[in-house]
Amino acid sequence: MLTRQEQATLRARTSASRHRKGTVIVSEGVPADRVTIIRSGWAKATAIKGDRPVLLRLYGPGELIGVSAALTGTAPAETVTVTSWEVHAISLAARSFSDFLHRAANASAALHRLQQWRLEEADRLRTIRDYPTAAQRLAGLLTELCRPENDPIQHSDGTLSVPSAGASQQDLGSWIGDSRKTVVRALSELRSLKLITSEMRQHVRVTDPDRLRTFAEAADAGRPTS
């Protein structure tokens, strides 16, 4: 969403870093003064609800971490932890990022579009949690991950591979409001219906994205339609 010159200007303000799996990039409630941009790899955002962490979202290539906290001076409302083997990122001080937004013509609009997309995603995920069965809720989540902005792998036979981004089955359960055991059963059901193949720990191949969406949204909570 930025011009090449704006991209070059932004990179000139940043420093590169690598983060191994398990590294915490920002912590909930701990003041942060830097903005991080993921170049490759994945991280998960969690927040403590009650006495346990709940998965809020996954951050992938091109996404920004810590923007709201850095620009407003408030402590982050989430903990962001690397889930893939490694994350390659660039980061810059919040003040430098704010100055860049002021100087680059497309930057503020691009950030606004990104934040708007995140709000729309959050609304869709809340709707998914209301689906009547665990299999439908998981199908809805996989349908969301199949969206083009999440960069699924497209195969020549029309199937899509959705990376789990290192998120555990327990993480995915918290995302859709179910336990790990329930997620395991839901995965088994989706495989038996030939809606997905492979394993969640590596990636899921969605055999027919449209059919998966139809199954997720079916009012009778029963079977996918052909």
VENRA-V366647 format. One record per pair of residues at least 6 apart in sequence whose ideal C-beta (glycine too) atoms are under 8 Angstrom apart, sorted by sequence separation. I is the first residue (numbers start at 0). J is the second residue. If there is no record, write none. Layout:
i=(I:I)
j=(J:J)
This chain:
i=(18:25:46:47:58:67:68:100:130:143:145:153:154:172:189:190:197:205:217:45:46:68:99:100:144:152:172:175:196:197:217:1:45:67:68:91:128:130:151:152:163:166:177:195:196:214:45:46:67:127:130:151:152:169:172:186:195:214:25:44:45:65:100:151:152:169:172:195:196:213:214:24:43:44:151:168:171:194:195:213:44:127:149:167:194:211:43:44:126:127:169:186:193:194:210:43:44:65:145:168:210:42:43:64:168:210:41:42:124:127:145:194:195:41:144:182:194:24:27:41:168:27:40:124:27:40:123:141:194:37:39:58:18:37:38:42:55:189:192:13:37:38:70:120:18:37:69:36:37:57:36:52:70:36:37:69:70:35:36:65:69:171:34:35:194:34:35:46:66:192:34:46:140:168:192:33:34:45:46:116:44:45:31:44:137:140:34:44:45:140:33:43:139:163:31:32:42:43:160:163:30:31:42:137:163:25:42:43:136:163:24:25:41:42:136:137:162:163:24:40:41:42:136:161:30:41:133:160:161:25:31:40:160:161:30:31:40:42:66:133:160:161:29:40:41:137:159:160:28:29:40:158:159:27:28:39:40:63:128:158:27:39:40:66:127:128:133:137:141:158:26:27:37:38:133:136:137:158:159:25:27:37:38:63:124:134:152:154:157:27:37:38:62:133:134:138:25:26:36:133:137:25:35:36:132:25:35:36:134:141:151:23:24:35:134:23:24:34:138:23:24:33:34:22:23:33:34:21:22:33:34:21:32:33:145:20:32:56:19:20:24:31:32:34:141:18:20:145:20:22:24:56:141:19:20:56:19:142:145:18:17:18:17:142:17:18:141:142:16:17:15:16:15:16:138:142:15:16:138:14:13:14:138:139:13:14:138:139:13:10:12:135:136:134:135:83:84:135:9:82:83:135:12:82:12:81:82:130:135:130:12:127:132:131:9:59:60:130:8:59:8:9:8:9:5:5:5:5:1:2:1:0:1:59:57:0:1:0:57:0:54:0:54:54:54:53:54:41:43:52:53:42:43:51:41:43:41:41:45:43:45:20)
j=(24:31:52:53:64:73:74:106:136:149:151:159:160:178:195:196:203:211:223:52:53:75:106:107:151:159:179:182:203:204:224:9:53:75:76:99:136:138:159:160:171:174:185:203:204:222:54:55:76:136:139:160:161:178:181:195:204:223:35:54:55:75:110:161:162:179:182:205:206:223:224:35:54:55:162:179:182:205:206:224:56:139:161:179:206:223:56:57:139:140:182:199:206:207:223:57:58:79:159:182:224:57:58:79:183:225:57:58:140:143:161:210:211:58:161:199:211:42:45:59:186:46:59:143:47:60:143:161:214:58:60:79:40:59:60:64:77:211:214:36:60:61:93:143:42:61:93:61:62:82:62:78:96:63:64:96:97:63:64:93:97:199:63:64:223:64:65:76:96:222:65:77:171:199:223:65:66:77:78:148:77:78:65:78:171:174:69:79:80:175:69:79:175:199:68:69:79:80:197:200:68:69:80:175:201:64:81:82:175:202:64:65:81:82:176:177:202:203:65:81:82:83:177:202:72:83:175:202:203:68:74:83:203:204:74:75:84:86:110:177:204:205:74:85:86:182:204:205:74:75:86:204:205:74:75:86:87:110:175:205:75:87:88:114:175:176:181:185:189:206:75:76:86:87:182:185:186:207:208:75:77:87:88:113:174:184:202:204:207:78:88:89:113:184:185:189:77:78:88:185:189:78:88:89:185:79:89:90:188:195:205:78:79:90:189:79:80:90:194:80:81:90:91:80:81:91:92:80:81:92:93:81:92:93:205:81:93:117:81:82:86:93:94:96:203:81:83:208:84:86:88:120:205:84:85:121:85:208:211:85:85:86:86:211:87:88:211:212:87:88:87:88:88:89:211:215:89:90:212:89:89:90:214:215:90:91:215:216:91:89:91:214:215:214:215:164:165:216:91:164:165:217:95:165:96:165:166:215:220:216:99:215:220:220:99:149:150:220:99:150:102:103:103:106:103:104:105:106:103:105:105:105:106:164:164:108:109:109:166:112:166:113:170:171:173:173:174:162:164:173:174:164:165:173:164:166:165:166:170:170:173:165)
